[in-house]
Amino acid sequence: MKVLIIGGMGVIGGAITEAAVKKGLDVYVCSRRALFGKYASLNIVGIQGNWNDDSFAQHVVSEFFDVIVDTQVFTKKQLIRSLRIVNGHCKQYVYISTDSVYVHPASDVKEDDFIDIKKLKWAYGYDKRDAELYLLTHSKDYSFYWTGIRPTVTWGETRLPIGFASKRNTNTLINRLIEGKPVLLFAEENTKHAICHTSIFGTAVVDLFLNENAKGQFYHVSDDKAYTYMEIYKVIEDILGVKGKYIHLSSSVLKKYDKNIYEEMIYDKDPEFTLDNSKIKQQSPNTNYHPDILEILKPTVESLKKSPISDNEYNNLTDLILLKYSNSLSDVREKEIAKKYISNFDSKYEQELKKYDIVTSTNMLLKPFRRILSLSFRIPRKVFRMLMKEDKRYGGKDDYTLDRGRLSKNSGIYSVQIK
């Protein structure tokens, strides 16, 4: 079986790549990056380039594939474009959606439960559902059949199954625990969350390849057990041999600093949310849907512990929130922990945090006016840096990059000339 995985080295795509190789399939991975790390040693073909470039994408699919997995579609417009590219070049198209198409909170959700798109308040989930609806209504327009996958919080070697955490492949959260620094929690302590290890996800998805029962169907995949974030932290503590210090706060404190993180917390990561795996189990009955959490967390913790990469934004935001809100904590013990921690800040670091506070909060106030800047005009570089500073930890819709003196938004909408 010949399989193309677009974006096959991320958490989601990488899980599918590894499972497909393990099953002995002929795997091709399309990515902006050359094969790296463990993927370079796998028996796969790497195709390096920009899938968003039509001529490149058309060249990639010029060879026929049995299955094409697309992890890079986030809107209906992007989906329509991908479907046009792959039409006539595969038997099955696998669209990676999200469990954020379900309204949160919810318990034991099934794939065929009614979804009212009007109730989806998070743009990420709304856009993914909008794309799903296009698939449901335009199946006959294409030569292939489709299957939709709705991942939940999927984690593995580079990512912990924690709501508010440092970005993937960084040592920062692990180091805070080791060094006895407070860690922030925004969900209720007893709230359970669906999670899914990459070993579960990849195996289950690959079992849907060229599966007649998967035609025109959506599937979600999760661990059979839902966990509270404190249960996850307790396992991490056992692995590290430390006792963590946790500060519980309302997600509302994030709203002032980062809309993307705030919305991800309130609409996805914080609410109680569990899934019913019955449907996927019918098609992938031999998958282990509840591996030992200690056993599978150990490699992740050890990998992140050794990572040379730090997430300074996560540290800054955590420390700033502790500095600003320690006096308002209702839990006496947590208040004592926070006050003792921030008492060790020197004056220089406090000033840096206050500056960070001004920059990030100003940036949030300016966000509604950004569309005005979609027209090209010249602005001083210093002003550009002040206005357009973005937190890239969660890869939100407002990621910007400065390329050859031009500001470009990931969607290609914005173009601001820089002196």
HELIX and SHEET records of a PDB file:
HELIX    1   1 VAL A   11  LYS A   22  1                                  12    
HELIX    2   2 GLY A   37  SER A   41  5                                   5    
HELIX    3   3 ASP A   54  VAL A   60  1                                   7    
HELIX    4   4 LYS A   76  VAL A   86  1                                  11    
HELIX    5   5 ASP A   99  VAL A  101  5                                   3    
HELIX    6   6 ILE A  117  LYS A  119  5                                   3    
HELIX    7   7 ALA A  123  HIS A  138  1                                  16    
HELIX    8   8 SER A  139  ASP A  141  5                                   3    
HELIX    9   9 THR A  172  ILE A  178  1                                   7    
HELIX   10  10 THR A  198  VAL A  206  1                                   9    
HELIX   11  11 GLU A  212  ALA A  214  5                                   3    
HELIX   12  12 TYR A  229  LEU A  240  1                                  12    
HELIX   13  13 SER A  251  LEU A  254  5                                   4    
HELIX   14  14 LYS A  259  GLU A  264  1                                   6    
HELIX   15  15 MET A  265  LYS A  269  3                                   5    
HELIX   16  16 SER A  278  GLN A  283  1                                   6    
HELIX   17  17 ILE A  293  LYS A  306  1                                  14    
HELIX   18  18 ASN A  312  TYR A  325  1                                  14    
HELIX   19  19 SER A  326  SER A  328  5                                   3    
HELIX   20  20 VAL A  332  ILE A  342  1                                  11    
HELIX   21  21 SER A  347  LEU A  366  1                                  20    
HELIX   22  22 LYS A  367  SER A  374  5                                   8    
HELIX   23  23 ARG A  381  MET A  388  1                                   8    
SHEET    1   A 7 ILE A  44  GLN A  48  0                                        
SHEET    2   A 7 ASP A  26  SER A  31  1                                        
SHEET    3   A 7 LYS A   2  ILE A   6  1                                        
SHEET    4   A 7 PHE A  65  ASP A  70  1                                        
SHEET    5   A 7 CYS A  90  ILE A  96  1                                        
SHEET    6   A 7 TYR A 145  PRO A 151  1                                        
SHEET    7   A 7 GLN A 217  VAL A 221  1                                        
SHEET    1   B 2 ALA A 106  VAL A 109  0                                        
SHEET    2   B 2 PHE A 273  LEU A 275  1                                        
SHEET    1   C 2 VAL A 153  TRP A 155  0                                        
SHEET    2   C 2 ILE A 195  HIS A 197  1                                        
SHEET    1   D 2 VAL A 183  LEU A 185  0                                        
SHEET    2   D 2 TYR A 246  HIS A 248  1                                        
SHEET    1   E 3 TYR A 400  ASP A 403  0                                        
SHEET    2   E 3 ARG A 406  LYS A 409 -1                                        
SHEET    3   E 3 SER A 415  GLN A 417 -1                                        
END                                                                             
